[in-house]
Amino acid sequence: MSCELHITSQGDCYLGGKLLHPAGSAKEQAARELQPLLHRAEPGDLLILAGAGLGWHALAAHELAPQMNTVVYEPDRERLGLLKDSGVLPAGIPLAASRAELAACLGGFVVYERAGWVTVFSPPAFGELCPELGREAKQELDQAILRGQVDRANLRAKKRLWLENLSNNFKYILEFPDLGLLGNAMAGVPAVIVGAGPSLDQSLPDLKEADRKALLMSAASALGPMGNVGIEPHLTLALEGKDESRQFEQSAFDKCLLAASSCSHPNHFSKWNGALGLFHSLPWLAGLLGFGPHIPSGGHVTSAAFSLACLWGCDPIILVGQDLAYSRGRMHAAGRPGGEDYEKPETFWVEAIGGGITETSVVMQGYTNWYREAAAYLQTRPNPPRLINASAQGARLPEFEEIPLGRVLDSLQEYPLDFERYFAGIKYLPKPKASYLAMRLARCAAETDRGLNALNKQGIEEFRKSVDPLSAIGFMLSDLPRSAKDQEAAYMISMLGRSLRGMAEGLHG
């Protein structure tokens, strides 16, 4: 049956042959349909409206529950045009015209902001004639919830370690350049980003010519497999909070630049023998410093490399060895130090590169969803880079082209930029002065003390309403459940205060 919108001369709006908005009482009818669902809505709750018609349901939701958030999902181009032309949709309500846009939008509400109660609603006419819209919205919501759970679990597991590392690493901000300050310096330069997934074994022969045609970036975990066949990347990255310096101790890379996260293990700084730069993987830390930008990641190192490539303006961006799956029953490429002794978690099956299915885990699926969200965000920017997944096997990355690595490299010209010489110049990037960092630390420490006092006076429920989620205190409270007690929040803020004192001591030392 047709799902076209049709407006009669009397003003009634039909979806196919089903009445959607009656003339003269469209908003009232929409409100009656939504009232049972929204009468208990609270601030932070989220309504996903799958199929909006002319926008009366969105308007009714806005008036019934102005305290909650609403997202409209309408992928049909003609219906979308009528919705925009109607002038009914309230200003500020996000409008997703594709599943990718919906995924990116939900990332903001569900993954980062941690919405409260979330539901999907389709107006009755859409529910009867276009039920796939509700199913698609529910699938995207489930994926966003899963990614939020993975992110928060990762945060809970690593927060204390990250803070301890920062206390030890803060002095390095004076010594090593912030690679985020390179900005758009490599606009139009192809980038090949190498992960240590099992399919890297198959890609190594083709990778031997990549360094002449693209900026060759890798996870530190891929250095062993690459070094075994004589491949040296231009840049490698270390993100882990635990000590993974063994990943680069076995190979002598004298031309490669290491980019280490400022909250990664101190040995990533002290045991690397070559050129070294840093980046900030925690948003609140970049805000505290007020110097270089935050480099987003999905919790794994190749996603941080992807963000750096985007920041630097690289195009195209090509992923290799990014299986995010147990290709051939393995988790890592041959020659990667450690990893195969990890206990295998519960797994499930997803779409595979090139067709068929492959086995993955909740954590790796969270990484896949991060790439999807990042790709959708890039499409909203002017002149987005071309995104290619050239991994030989693994889980599909929606929104990425799938092209074999050899064919991708054949299409690229040899690049004239001397990356080794280029990275040698990063030592001239500006670095903050110790007095500046001391001032920023003191300011943050004072805000932490004030926050602790406010928490003691107001209680966690009221205090949370005043906290910037991107601030240092927001970071400390971000993974606490809504049922958390005042004492739990006070403990987390006190932990932050101790870390700030450790940073200051390291700076003065």
N, C-alpha and C positions, 0 to 999 in steps of 0.2 A: 504494500500500500504506500502511496505517496506520503512524504513527510514535508511537503512544501507548505509554507505559510500563505494563507489567502485571507484577505480582508474584504468583507462584503460591503455593499453600498450603505448598509445600516450601521457598519462599524464593528460587526462581530469578526473575530479572528479565529480561523480554523487551521488546525494542523492536519493536512490530508482531509479526511472527512470528519474529524473530531473537533468539537468546540474547545478552544483553548482560552480565549479571552472574550467574555460577552460584552457587547457594547454597553457603555454607561455604568458598568459595575465590575470592570476588569480587576481593579485593585482590590475591591471588596471580596471578590471570588477568590483571588490569590491568597488574601489574608485568611479566609476561612480554611483553605487547604493547608496553610502553613501553621496556623495557630496551635494545633495539637503537638506539633513538633518543636515549636520555639518558645512555648510559654515558660520554660524554665531555663532559657539561655542565660549564660553568664559572660562577663568579659573574658576574652581569650578563646571562647568557643568559635567553631568554624562551620559554616554551611557551604557545601559545594552544590551549586545549582546546575544540574546536568540538563541542558536544553532550556533556554530562557524565553523563547518566544519573542515578544515585544518588550520584555523587561519588567512586566508588572509584578511577577513573583519576586524579583530582586528588589523592587521598590517596597513591596509589602514586607519583605524580610527586614529591610533597612529600617522601616518604621516600627515594626513589631519588636525588634531586638537590636536597637542601634548600638548596643554594647558589644555585639558579636561581630565577627568577620564573615564576609560573604565572598565567594569566588564563583564566577560564571564560566561554565564550559560549553562552548558552542562551536563545533568544528565545521559546520556547514556554511559555505561562503555566502550563499544567498540569504539564509536565515540571519547570518551575522550582519549582513548589510542592512536588513530591515530593523534589526535590534538597534544598531547604531543610529539609524535615521529616525527611529521613533522618539528619541529624546527622553525616554522614560527611565533608562538605567541611571541610577544615582552616581554622581561623580565620585571617583576614588575606589569604586568596586573593580577589582582586577578582572579582566576578560581574557580567557585562554581560548585561542582559536585552533589549538592542536593538542595532542596528548603530550608532546614535548613541552609546550608552553604551560600546560597544566602541571606537569612534573616540576618545572622550574618554580612555578608559583607556590605549589604545595611545599617545596623545599623551604621557602621562607617562613611559612606558617607552622609547619609540622616538625621540620628537622631543627631549625635554628631557634625559632621562637617558642616551640613546644606548646602548641595549642591545647586547650582543655578538651571538652567534648567536641567531637567532629562527626558530621553526618553528611550523607549524599542524598539529595532530594531531586526527583524529576517531577514536573507537573504531570498530572494524570494523563493528558494527551500524549506527552512524550513517553511516559512509562508504558503506554499501550502500543504506540506506533514506532517508537525509536528506543526500545529497551537497551540497545547496545551502548547508548550514551551513559546510562547509569552504571552499566557493567564496567565500561572503560574508566569512568571516574573512580569507581570503587577500587579497581586494580591499581590505578595511580596512587590513590590514597594509601592502600596497603603497602605499596613500595616505599612511599615517603615515611610511613610509620616505621617500617623495618629499618630504613636508613637512620632515622632518628634514634631508634633503639641501639643500633650499632655504634653511632657516634657517642651516645651517652655512656654506653658500656665502656667504650674506649677511653672516654674522659675519666670515668670513675677509676679505671684500672691504672691510668698513667698520670693523673694529675699531680700526686705527691712526687713522683719521680721527675716530672717536668720541672717542678718548682725547685727540687734539690739540684737538678742540673743547672738551672738558671743561676742559682747562688754561686756555683762554681764557674760558669761560663760568662758571667756578665762582664768581666774584665776584657774578654775578647772583643767586645763591641768597640773598644778603643783601638784594637790592634788590626782587626781584619775588616775589609770593605763589605758594605751591605750591597749584595748583588741586585736587590730590588731597585737601587738607584740608577741602574742602567736604563730603566724606562723602555722606550721604543727603539733602542739602539740597534736592533737586528731586524728591522722591518723588512719583510719580504724574504728573509733567509729561511730556507727549508730547515726543519728540525726533525731528527729521528730520535725518539725516546725509547730506550731499551730497558725492559724489565727482565726479571729472572724467572719467568714462567717456563714450564717444561718445553714449550714450542721454540724457545730460543735455540735449542740444539739444532733445529732444522734451518733456522734463519742465519746462523753464523757465517756460512759460506758467502751469502749475499751481502752481509754486513761489512765485509772486507773492503768494499769500495765506497761505503757510505760516508766516510770521513772526508772524501774529496768533493762530495756533492751536497753536504748538509752539515749543520751543527749536530754533532753526535753526542747526545746526552744519555746517561745511564743511571740506574740505581746502583748504589755501591755493591749491592748483592749480585749484580751482573758482572762485576769486574773479574772475578775468577774465571767464569766461562769464557769471557771475551779475551782475557789475558792468555788463556791456554792456547788460543789460535792466533795470537799476535795482534789483536785489535785493541787499540787504546782510544777511549773516547776523549773528546775535547773537555767534557765536563761530567762529573759524577756527583751524586747527591747522597747525603746521609741524613736521615730523619729520625731514626729510632731513639727512644729515650734510654733503652738499655744499651750495653756495650756491644757494638757490632763491628769494632775496628778490625776483627779478624778478616772481614770481607775485603780489606785492602792491604793487609800486611803481607800476603803471599806473593803479590805481584809488584814489580818496580815500574810505576807509572811516573815518569819524570816530566811529562809534558801536560798531564791532565790537571785540571783545576777541580778541587773539591769544594762543593757548596754544602755547608753543614748548617742544620737548623740550630738556632741559638738555644733551644731547649733539648737538643740531642745530647748524648752522653759525652762528658768531657774528653774521653779518649779519642773521639772523632776529631778533635782539634789537636790534641797533643801527639797523636801517633801518625798523623799524615805528614809525609816528608816533602810534598810539593806545595804549589801555590794553593791558597785557601781563601775562600770568601764565606760569608754567612747570609742567612735569610731568617725571617721571623715567621714561624708557622702559627703563632698564637695572636689573634687580633688585638687582645688587650695589651700585649707587650708592645706591639707596633704603635698603639695609641699612647702608651706610657712614654715611649721614647720620642714620639713626634718627629721622627727623622725619616726612616725608610718605610715602605708599604708592607702590609701583611701579605704573605703568600699563601693563598688557600690550598687546602689539600683534603682529600677524602680519607685521610688516615694512613695512606700508604705512599711510599716515596715517589713512585712514578707519577702520581697525581700532582705532587708538588713540582716535579719537573715540567709537567704539562702546564701548570699555572705560570711558571717562570717563562716558558716558551711563549705563552699568550701575552704576558706582560712585555716581553721584549719585542713583540710584533712578528714573531716567526710565522711563516706561511709557505707551504702547508706544514701541519704538525702530524707526524707519522708515528704510530705506536708499534712496537715490536716486542715479542715475548710477554705480552700483556694478556695472559690466558684468563686469569681470574676464574680458574676452573682446574679440576684434577685431570688434565689432559693425560691420557694413557695411564691413569691411576696415580700420577705423580703431582707434586705441588710446585717443584722447582726444577730448573735446568741442571744438567749434570755439571759438576764442578763448582756449584754454589756452596760455600762453607756453611754447614749446618742446615737445619730446616726440615729435613726429611724425618727427623726423629720426633717432630711434633705429633701429638696425638690428633688423629683425624676426627673432626667434629661430625655432627649429623649433617648429612648432605641431601640435596635434591637436584632435579634436572631442569635445565633451561635451554633455550635456543643456542645453537652452536654457530660459530663462524662457518660460512659456506653451506649451512643447512644441517639438519639433524639436531641432536641434543647432546649436552655434555653435563658432567656432574660438577656442582659447585656447592658452596657453603653460605650460610647467612652473612658472614663477614665479607666474603668475596662478592656476593650479590650486592651488598652495601656499596662496595667500591664501583661496581658496574653502574649502580644508580647515580653515584656521584658524577661519573663521566657523562651520563645522560643529562643530568641537571646542568652541568657545565656547558655541554654542547648547546642546550636550549637557551641558556643565558647568552652565549656568544652570538646566537642568531638574532638577538635583539640589538646588537651593536652594529654600527656602520662597517661595511667591508669585513665581515668575519672571516677568520682563516679557514682554509679547507682542512677538514679533519679526516684522517685515513687510519684505519686499523689494519696494519699489515702483519699482524700476528698470524702465524701459520695454523694455529689451533686455538680453541678456547671459547669462552662465552661471547655472544654477540654484544656489541656496544651500539645500541640504537643511536641514530643520527651520525654515525661514522661510516664512511665508505669502506668497503672491504675489498682491498686490492693486494695481490701478492707482492711481497717486498721487492723481488727482482724486477717486476714490471714498474713499480713506483720509481725505483732508482734509475731504471733505463730512461724514464721520462724527464729526469733532472739533468741539468747541465753541471759541469764541474764548476764549483763556486770559487771565486777569486779571493775571498776573504781569508787571511791568515789568522785562524782562530787562536793559535798559540800566542802569537804576537799581540793579538787583540786583548786576550785575557791577562797578558802580562801588564797591561796598562791599567788594570782595575785598582792597582795600589794607589793611583792618583784620585780615586773617588773620595769625596769628602767624608770625614769621620767626625763624630761628635766629640766634644771636649769633655774631660772628666768633670769639670765644674757644671757643665750643662746637664750631664747625666745625674750628678748628685742632686741638683735642683729638682729634676723630674722625679727621682726616687723619693725625695723628701715630700714632695707634693702628694704623691700616691700614698705614701705611708700615713700622711695626715688625713687623707680621704678615708683610708682604711680604719683609722681610729674613730673618725666621726661616724662611719658606717656601723661600727661595732656598738657605739653608744646609742645610735638611732635604733638598731635592732633590739637592744635591751629595753628601750622605752616603748617601742611600737609593737614588738612581736613580729615574727617572720612574715605573716600574711600581709600586714600593712607595709612592712619594710620593703618587700619584694616589688611593690607597685612603684616605688621611687627609684629602683635600681636600673641603671643603663645596662642592658644585656651585653654590650660590647666592652664594658668596663672591667677592671680587675676583679671587683666584687661580684659583678654579674657572672664572670667566668667561674668563680668559686661556687656560686649557688646554682649554676646552670643544670647540673645533673641531680640536684636534690629533688625528691618527689614532692608533690603538693602536700603530702601528709607529714613532711619533715618538721621536727621540733625546733624551737629556738636554739637549744643547745647545740644541735647539729650544725646550724648555720653559723653560730658563734665560733665553733671549732674550725670551720672552713675559713672564716675570715681571719681568725688568729693564725692559721697556717700561712695565709698570704702575708700577714705582717711579719712573721718570722723569715719568710723567704725574701721579702724586701730588705730586711736588715742584713741578711746574708749577701744579697747583691751589693749593698752599700759597702760592706766589709771587704768584699772581693775587689770592688772598685778602688777603695783607698789602698788596699794591699798592693 
